[in-house]
Amino acid sequence: MLYAILSDIHSNLEALEAVLKDARDEGVSHFLCLGDIVGYAADPSICLKKVRDLAEVVVAGNHDYAVSGRLGLDWFNLRARRAIEWTKDQLDQEEKNYLGALPLVRSSGSFCLAHATLSDPENWKYLLNEEDAFREFKLLREKILFIGHSHVPVVFWSEEGEIQGIKSPPDFKLEEEIQYIVNVGSVGQPRDLDSRASYCLFDSQTFSVYFRRVEYDFRVTQKKILKAGLPSFLAKRLEIGR
């Protein structure tokens, strides 16, 4: 079974549509979402609808909970707060209730899904290095954990107690006796100095992970952000990927 695993869409319709087309062109019919569907960009409702229509499993991101009212705004910087408050006004109560009811973690046989971490999912810590990964591997029972949150694709692996990691990872096949943590990157706001939308494919039959980068017209997204009166930095960063 071939899965497309998406994270951090952040209301970026152009990036989401480009990723969905790329995934379908690759033969994907199963979609999973790691949260932060909304926030930052200007198409929260339609992005949410597309995810709800397509994704078999969705877990919550911090922006999703904030828009729903389940998470306070103290955690966020001023630009993110402004986008969250704006997004609240764009969604109806049913949409916000859906976001607030999303689970933090889901397990599906050989793999596990979370937005940020397993060890403390509701405090939204970033998993950035081998020390951070060590905490998660102690709790991970599945073969592989897929996460987002940092907007940077990375892979960590644990073999006989030794943990290693690599940014800008290549495609790879899961090996026996090794566990993995895969950050799939961000569909809607990449932060690895690459403006292309990022997501992963996972083939559960061959146990292979493929990292995908997809061009999209970020200038359209930028114009929408500015027209909505959202902070200009949220538009500018899309073209530099950070």
N, C-alpha and C positions, 0 to 999 in steps of 0.2 A: 504494500500500500504506500502510495506517495503522498506525503503531507507537505503543504506549504505552511510555514510557521512565521507569523507576522507579529511585530511588536512596535509600540510607539508610533502609531499612525498620526496622532496629534492633529486630527481634523484636516489633514492635507489630502484633499480629494484627488488631485492630479497624480500624486505619488501613489496613492492606493490603487487607482484605476490602472496605472502602468504596471504595478506589481501583480495585480490580479490577471491582467492580460498575459504577462510573462509566465505566471504560474500555469495558467490554462494551456498556453502554448507548449509547456513542458509536460503536459498530460496530467496535471494535478486535478483531483476532484474532492480532496479533503483539506479543509482549512482549519487552522488553530490560531488563536490570538492571545498574546501575552500581556494585553492591557495597554493603558494610555491610548485609548481610541481617540480621546478628545484632548482639548487644550492646545494653545499656541496659535494654530491656524484658523481659517474662517469657515470651514464646512463641517461642523460637528454633527449635525443631525443626519446628513446624508451619509457621512462616513460610518456613523453608528448603525444606520439602517443596513448598509452593505455588510457590515460585520455580522449583525444579527441574522441576516438572511443566509450567509455563507458558512460561518464558523461553527464547527461541531462543538468546540470547547473554547470558552473565553474565561480568562482570569482577570482580576482587577489590577489596574495600575493606580498610582497615587493621584494622578489628575482625574481619573474616573471617580474615585471616592470623594475628592474635593468638590467636584462639580455636583455630586449627589448630595453633598452636605455631611457626609459621613466622616470626612477628614477636614480639620481646620486649616486655615490659610497661613498660619505662622511658619509652617515648614517651607513655604515657597518664597522665592525672591519676588521683587515688586513687579517685574514684567510677567512672570508666570501668574501672579495673583490677578493682575488686570485681565489676562486672557481667561482665567477661570471664571471671574465675575462676569465677563462678557458672554462666555459660553453658557453659564447658568441661564442667562436671559434668552438664549437661542433654543433651549431644549424645553419640552413640556415635562410635566411631572412624571408621567409614565416612563419617559426616557431616563430621567434622573433616578427614578426608583430602580430601573433595570441596572444602571451602573452601580448603585449602592448595594445591590444584592449579589453582585458577582463574587465568586470565591477568590481567596488569595492564592491557593495552591490546588492543582489537580494532578492526579496520577492516572496514567493510562497504560497499564501493562509494563512495557520495557522502558517507558520514559515518563518524566515528570515535568510539569509546567508551573512556572511562577514568574511574576513580574520582576521581583528584586532578589529575594533570598528565601531559603527554606527556614533558616535558623531564627529569623526575626522578620517575617514577611510584612507585618503591619507597621514597622518602623522605617521601611523603605531605604535600607542601607544599600550602598553600592558595593558590588563585588568586582574589585579592580585588580587584585593581585593574588599571588599564591597563598598568602596568609589568610586573606578573606575566603579563598576557595577551600582552605583546610576545614573551616567551620562547617561548610556545606557538605563536603564529602563525608564528614562524620555522621550526618543525618540521612544522606542519600541512600535509598535502598534500591532504586532503579538503576538501569545501565547508564542513563543519560538524563541530565537536567537541562531544559531549555529556559533561558531567561532573556530579559531585555534591560530596560531602565537606564543604563549608562549611554545608550545610543552608539556604542562602539562594538563591532564584531570581535569576538575573542573566544578562544578555546582553552580550557584548563583540563588536565587529565591527571588521574591518580593511579599509579602503578606501584604496588608493593610499598605503599606508604609514602612514596615520593610524588610530589605535586609539581607540575610544570604548566606553563601557559605560553600562548603565542597570540599576538595581535595580527590583524590582517591574515587570518588563517587560510590555508588551502582546503580544498575539499578533502575528505578523508573517510575511511571505512573503520567502523568500530572494531576493536580487537578484544579478544577474550581476556578476562581478568583485569580489564582496565575500565574505570568509570570516567565519565566526561561531564563537563559543564560547558554549554555552548551559549554564548550571547549572540543572538541573531542580528543585532544591530537595529537600526530604526528605519521604518518605512518613510516617515514624514519629516524627520529632522535629524539626519545623520550628523555625527560629531567626530568623525575620524578624518577630516580634511578631504572628504570625497562627497560631492553633492548628490551622487546617485542614491536612489532608494535602496535600502538593504533588507534582505530577508533570507530565510533558509528553506531548503528542501530536505526532508528526511524520508528515506526509503526504508520502510520497516522490514522489507524482505531481504534486502542486501545489506542492511544496517550501514547505510552510507549517508553522509551529511554533505550537502552542497550549499555553498555560499553564493548568493545571487546579488548582483548590482544592476540596477535598472535606471536608464535615463528617463527623465520626465521633464516637462516644461515648468520649471520652478518659477519662471517669470509670471506665469498666470497666477500661481499661488501667492507670490509676492504682492501682486496688484490687489488681490482679494483681501489680504491681511491689512494693507494700507487703507483700502476703501472702508474696511470695517472699523478703522480707528484704533487698531491694535498697535502695540509698540513697534516702531520701525525696525528695531534690532531683530525682531522675530522674522521679518521679511529678509533682511540683509543676510542673516546667517545661513539661509538656505543655499545661497550661491557659493559659499565657501566651505560648507560642510563642517561647521563647528558651533 
